[in-house]
Amino acid sequence: MLVALLLGACAPVTTPTPEPTPATFTISDLSIYPAEINAGERIIISVLATNDGDLAGNYQITFKINNVTVETVDIHLAGGDTKKVDFATAVDYVPGTYSVDVNGLLGTFTVKPPAPVPVDGSMQVYFFDVGQADATLLLGPDFTVLIDAGDYRRNDVVPHLESVGVKEVDLLIGTHPHADHIGQFPQVLEIFPVKEVWLSGDIHTARTFERAIDAIEASGAAYHEPRAGELFQFGSLHIKVLNPDRLTGDFHEGSVSIRAVFGDVAFIFTGDAETHTEGSMVGRGHNLKAQILQLGHHGSRTSSSQEFLDAVQPEVAIYSAGEGNPYGHPHGEIVNRVLAMGIQLYGTDVHGTIIIETDGTTYSVSTDRAGDIRAPPSTELEPAKLESKN
């Protein structure tokens, strides 16, 4: 009995192994660099993510500016590990102070007012009367930019360009592959030396698109597919790409849209971008303010939403449409909406070619013909796709 008691006293004592704690995450040390930027510059937002548990786990971190989600990332951390997470983004906002929220950690940054952009000379913007189509020329002291090139069934774009003294084209933009926008690309590329061509990247099976691509390849021009956020300078003209950020196969949704600035005077061109795409441009936080806006989709009700007009705050709106066109362009809802905001409205169907001249500080509008624009009778007829068989 005594031996048994002694042996029992010497038996090892077993201590239970604690259960590992599950992953629990905290984030800390929010930093913003730089805290003050110019519009279009990049900021870097950094945080530290720590897994305070013993087990590995996954965590989602969301970066917001002014409560709008900019980016979301998923991270994986072993137990006890810490990782630095960076968010980098270009910010093209109007001057002001903006809030940053990373999973509840808050901070701010400031966009500085832009420095004046010196210009020498003047720019003329020609909204050519090319019927139920688009062709707009930005002609400056050191740049020539043509946005769209009319309808394939006409031959009026080259004569228009020659009439205002164009000898070469620095940039030719096809906003999207429809035949009322790239219809006369072959003629333009054959007659004028063109340095660079932009297309959205959407591919059309129509013959008009195939002819345009053949003409681009034969011309030897540089080629680019722009994306939202890109910045370019052609002489004294500054261009910010507003759309597309990606392609979906919808040609209107993929319309190349830009904000072109000469001195302190800004223009916005959106091709046939429709209201949901306008909403995306607003949502991405682009600086959309401009004195002059070309109304999307020939003044159709599918474009020019109240939200977009409020963001742009234009003083002048211009649409391109054919006189007596079968689509009812411009639609009465849009005419009424624009006029109700006190915006001056011009259209090629009424005024012929419309010219805006600016020295970078002030601007003036002149037209081929005098006329008043009134809202036409409302119609439920939606515009057909002019290029559908071309």
C-alpha positions in Angstrom: 0.0 0.0 0.0 2.8 2.4 0.9 4.6 1.7 -2.5 1.4 2.3 -4.4 0.9 5.7 -2.6 4.5 6.7 -3.4 4.1 5.7 -7.1 0.9 7.7 -7.3 2.6 10.7 -5.8 5.3 10.6 -8.5 3.0 10.2 -11.5 3.3 13.1 -14.1 0.6 15.8 -14.0 -1.0 16.4 -17.5 -1.8 20.1 -18.4 -4.5 20.6 -21.1 -3.3 22.3 -24.3 -5.2 25.5 -24.9 -7.3 25.7 -28.1 -5.9 28.0 -30.7 -7.8 31.3 -31.0 -9.5 31.9 -34.4 -8.3 34.7 -36.7 -9.3 38.2 -35.5 -8.3 41.2 -37.5 -7.6 44.8 -36.7 -6.3 47.6 -38.9 -4.3 50.6 -37.8 -1.9 53.3 -38.9 -3.8 54.9 -41.7 -1.5 57.1 -43.8 -2.3 59.3 -46.9 0.6 60.5 -49.1 0.7 63.1 -50.3 -2.1 64.8 -48.3 -2.4 67.6 -50.8 -2.4 67.0 -54.6 -3.2 68.5 -57.9 -6.1 67.1 -59.9 -5.0 64.0 -61.8 -2.1 63.1 -59.5 -1.9 59.9 -57.5 -2.3 59.4 -53.8 -1.3 56.3 -51.8 -3.4 55.2 -48.9 -1.7 52.7 -46.5 -2.9 50.7 -43.5 -1.5 47.9 -41.3 -3.6 44.8 -41.1 -2.9 42.5 -38.1 -4.3 39.0 -37.4 -4.5 38.9 -33.6 -5.6 35.3 -33.5 -3.5 32.1 -33.6 -5.1 30.6 -36.8 -4.7 31.9 -40.3 -7.6 33.7 -41.9 -8.9 35.9 -44.7 -10.0 39.5 -44.4 -11.5 42.1 -46.7 -10.4 45.7 -46.7 -12.4 48.4 -48.5 -11.1 51.9 -49.5 -13.6 54.6 -50.0 -13.4 58.3 -51.0 -16.4 60.4 -49.9 -18.3 57.2 -49.1 -17.8 55.8 -52.7 -15.9 52.6 -52.9 -12.7 52.9 -54.9 -11.2 49.5 -54.3 -11.7 46.3 -52.3 -8.9 43.8 -51.6 -8.8 40.4 -49.9 -5.8 39.5 -47.7 -4.6 36.3 -46.1 -2.6 36.4 -42.9 -1.2 33.7 -40.7 -1.8 33.9 -37.0 0.0 36.8 -35.3 1.1 38.3 -38.7 0.9 42.0 -39.7 0.9 43.2 -43.3 1.0 46.7 -44.9 -1.7 47.2 -47.5 -1.4 50.1 -50.0 -4.1 51.6 -52.2 -2.9 53.8 -55.1 -5.2 55.8 -57.3 -5.2 58.8 -59.5 -7.7 61.5 -58.3 -9.2 63.8 -60.9 -11.6 65.7 -58.5 -12.5 69.3 -58.4 -10.6 71.4 -55.8 -11.6 70.7 -52.2 -11.2 68.4 -49.2 -12.2 64.7 -49.5 -12.7 62.0 -46.9 -11.0 58.7 -46.8 -12.5 55.6 -45.1 -10.6 52.3 -44.8 -12.8 49.9 -42.8 -13.7 52.6 -40.4 -10.3 54.3 -40.2 -10.8 57.9 -41.3 -8.6 60.6 -42.9 -8.7 63.4 -45.4 -6.8 64.8 -48.4 -7.0 68.0 -50.4 -7.1 68.7 -54.1 -5.5 72.0 -54.9 -6.9 74.5 -57.3 -5.2 74.1 -60.7 -2.5 76.5 -61.7 -3.4 78.6 -64.8 -2.5 76.9 -68.0 -0.8 79.5 -70.3 -1.9 79.4 -73.9 -0.8 81.5 -76.9 -3.4 82.1 -79.5 -6.9 80.8 -79.8 -8.8 77.6 -80.4 -11.7 77.1 -82.7 -14.1 74.2 -82.2 -16.2 73.3 -85.2 -19.3 71.2 -84.7 -19.7 70.5 -88.4 -23.1 70.1 -90.0 -22.8 66.5 -91.3 -26.4 65.5 -91.2 -27.5 62.7 -88.8 -23.9 62.0 -87.7 -21.0 63.6 -85.8 -17.8 65.3 -86.8 -16.2 67.9 -84.4 -12.8 69.6 -85.0 -10.7 71.2 -82.3 -8.2 73.5 -84.1 -5.6 75.3 -82.0 -2.3 77.1 -82.4 -0.4 73.8 -82.0 -2.9 71.0 -82.3 -5.6 69.6 -84.6 -8.0 67.0 -83.1 -10.9 65.5 -85.0 -13.6 63.7 -83.0 -15.6 61.4 -85.2 -15.8 61.6 -89.0 -19.4 61.6 -90.2 -21.7 59.1 -92.0 -20.4 56.6 -94.5 -23.1 57.6 -97.0 -21.8 61.2 -97.3 -18.5 62.8 -98.4 -18.6 66.1 -96.5 -16.0 65.8 -93.7 -12.9 66.3 -95.9 -14.4 69.4 -97.6 -15.2 70.8 -94.1 -11.7 70.3 -92.9 -10.1 71.8 -96.0 -12.4 74.8 -95.8 -10.9 75.8 -92.4 -7.3 75.2 -93.4 -6.5 71.7 -91.9 -3.3 70.3 -93.4 -2.7 67.4 -90.9 -4.4 65.8 -87.9 -2.6 65.2 -84.6 -5.3 63.0 -83.2 -8.3 61.3 -84.8 -10.9 59.9 -82.3 -13.6 57.4 -83.3 -15.9 57.5 -80.2 -17.4 54.1 -81.1 -17.7 51.8 -84.2 -21.0 53.0 -85.5 -21.1 54.2 -89.1 -22.4 57.6 -88.3 -19.3 58.3 -86.3 -16.5 56.6 -88.2 -18.1 56.6 -91.6 -15.5 58.8 -93.4 -12.4 57.6 -91.6 -11.0 56.3 -94.9 -11.3 59.6 -96.7 -9.8 61.5 -93.8 -6.9 59.1 -93.4 -6.2 59.2 -97.2 -6.2 62.9 -97.6 -4.5 64.1 -94.4 -1.4 62.9 -92.6 -2.8 61.6 -89.2 -0.3 61.1 -86.4 -2.5 59.1 -84.0 -5.9 57.3 -83.9 -8.0 56.4 -80.9 -10.8 53.8 -80.9 -12.5 52.2 -78.0 -11.4 48.7 -78.8 -14.9 47.4 -79.5 -15.0 45.3 -82.7 -17.8 45.6 -85.2 -18.6 43.2 -88.0 -20.0 45.9 -90.2 -18.2 46.8 -93.5 -17.8 50.4 -92.5 -15.8 49.4 -89.4 -13.6 47.0 -91.5 -12.9 49.8 -94.0 -11.9 52.1 -91.2 -9.5 49.6 -89.7 -8.0 49.0 -93.1 -7.5 52.7 -93.5 -5.9 53.1 -90.1 -3.4 50.3 -90.8 -2.6 51.7 -94.3 -2.0 55.2 -92.9 0.8 54.2 -90.5 -0.8 56.3 -87.8 -0.1 55.4 -84.2 -3.0 53.6 -82.5 -4.3 53.7 -79.0 -7.4 52.4 -77.0 -7.8 55.0 -74.2 -9.2 54.2 -70.8 -10.8 56.3 -68.1 -8.3 58.3 -66.0 -5.6 58.7 -68.7 -4.2 62.2 -69.3 -2.7 63.5 -72.5 -1.4 66.7 -73.9 -1.5 67.7 -77.6 0.3 71.1 -77.8 -1.6 73.4 -75.5 -4.7 71.2 -75.4 -5.1 68.9 -72.3 -7.3 65.8 -72.6 -8.7 63.7 -69.8 -10.3 60.4 -70.7 -13.6 59.9 -68.9 -14.8 56.7 -70.5 -14.6 53.7 -71.0 -13.0 52.1 -68.0 -13.6 48.7 -69.6 -15.4 47.2 -72.5 -18.7 45.3 -72.2 -19.5 44.7 -75.9 -22.1 47.5 -75.8 -20.8 50.1 -78.3 -22.6 53.0 -76.7 -21.4 52.1 -73.2 -17.9 51.9 -74.6 -18.0 55.4 -76.2 -14.7 57.2 -75.9 -15.6 60.3 -73.8 -13.1 63.1 -73.0 -12.8 66.4 -71.3 -10.7 68.8 -73.4 -9.3 71.9 -71.7 -7.7 74.9 -73.4 -6.6 77.4 -70.9 -9.5 77.8 -68.5 -12.2 76.7 -71.0 -13.3 73.1 -70.9 -15.4 71.0 -73.4 -16.9 67.5 -72.8 -17.6 65.1 -75.6 -19.3 61.7 -74.9 -20.1 60.2 -78.3 -23.3 58.1 -77.9 -22.7 57.4 -74.2 -26.1 56.8 -72.5 -27.4 57.6 -69.0 -26.0 54.6 -67.2 -22.6 55.4 -68.6 -22.9 59.0 -67.7 -23.7 57.8 -64.2 -20.5 55.8 -64.2 -18.5 58.8 -65.1 -20.1 60.8 -62.3 -19.5 57.8 -59.9 -15.9 57.5 -60.7 -15.3 61.0 -59.4 -14.0 62.6 -62.6 -13.9 66.4 -62.8 -16.8 66.9 -65.2 -17.3 70.6 -65.0 -17.1 72.3 -68.4 -18.5 75.4 -70.1 -19.4 73.5 -73.3 -21.1 70.1 -73.5 -21.8 68.2 -76.7 -25.0 66.3 -75.8 -24.7 62.6 -76.1 -26.4 60.5 -78.8 -27.5 63.4 -81.0 -29.7 64.8 -78.2 -31.6 61.5 -77.6 -33.5 60.9 -74.4 -31.1 57.9 -73.8 -28.5 60.5 -72.8 -28.1 63.8 -71.0 -29.5 62.7 -67.6 -30.2 65.4 -65.0 -27.5 63.9 -62.8 -24.9 64.3 -65.6 -26.0 67.8 -66.5 -25.8 68.8 -62.9 -22.2 67.5 -62.7 -21.1 69.2 -65.9 -22.9 72.5 -65.2 -22.5 73.6 -68.9 -23.2 77.1 -70.1 -23.6 76.0 -73.7 -24.9 72.6 -75.0 -24.6 71.5 -78.6 -26.1 68.5 -80.4 -25.4 67.1 -83.9 -28.5 65.9 -85.8 -29.9 65.9 -89.3 -32.7 68.2 -90.2 -36.0 66.3 -90.2 -34.3 63.1 -89.1 -36.6 60.1 -88.6 -35.5 59.5 -84.9 -37.0 62.7 -83.5 -33.6 64.0 -82.4 -33.3 66.0 -80.4 -35.9 64.6 -78.1 -38.3 67.0 -76.5 -37.4 65.9 -72.9 -33.8 66.8 -73.4 -34.5 70.1 -75.1 -36.8 71.0 -72.2 -34.3 69.8 -69.6 -31.5 71.8 -71.0 -33.5 75.0 -71.5 -35.0 74.8 -68.0 -31.4 74.9 -66.6 -30.8 78.2 -68.5 -28.2 76.5 -70.8 -27.8 78.0 -74.3 -28.8 75.3 -76.8 -27.5 74.9 -80.4 -28.0 72.2 -82.9 -26.6 71.5 -86.4 -30.1 70.7 -87.7 -31.2 74.3 -86.9 -27.9 76.3 -86.9 -25.8 74.5 -89.4 -22.1 74.3 -88.5 -21.5 75.8 -85.0 -18.2 77.4 -84.1 -16.9 78.2 -80.6 -13.8 80.3 -80.5 -11.8 80.8 -77.3 -8.6 82.5 -76.1 -8.5 80.2 -73.1 -10.3 82.7 -70.9 -13.5 83.7 -72.7 -15.4 82.2 -75.6 -17.9 83.2 -78.3 -20.4 81.2 -80.3 -21.2 81.7 -84.0 -23.4 79.7 -86.4 -24.0 79.3 -90.1 -27.7 80.0 -89.7 -29.9 81.8 -87.2 -32.7 79.9 -85.6 -34.5 79.0 -82.3 -34.7 75.6 -80.8 -38.0 74.6 -79.3 -39.0 71.2 -77.9 -40.5 69.0 -80.7 -43.5 66.9 -80.0 -42.7 64.0 -77.7 -42.2 60.7 -79.5 -41.7 57.2 -78.2 -39.7 56.2 -81.2 -36.2 55.1 -80.1 -33.3 55.8 -82.5 -32.3 52.9 -84.7 -28.7 51.9 -85.1 -27.7 53.6 -88.4 -24.8 51.2 -89.0 -26.6 47.9 -88.4 -26.1 46.7 -92.0 -22.9 48.6 -92.9 
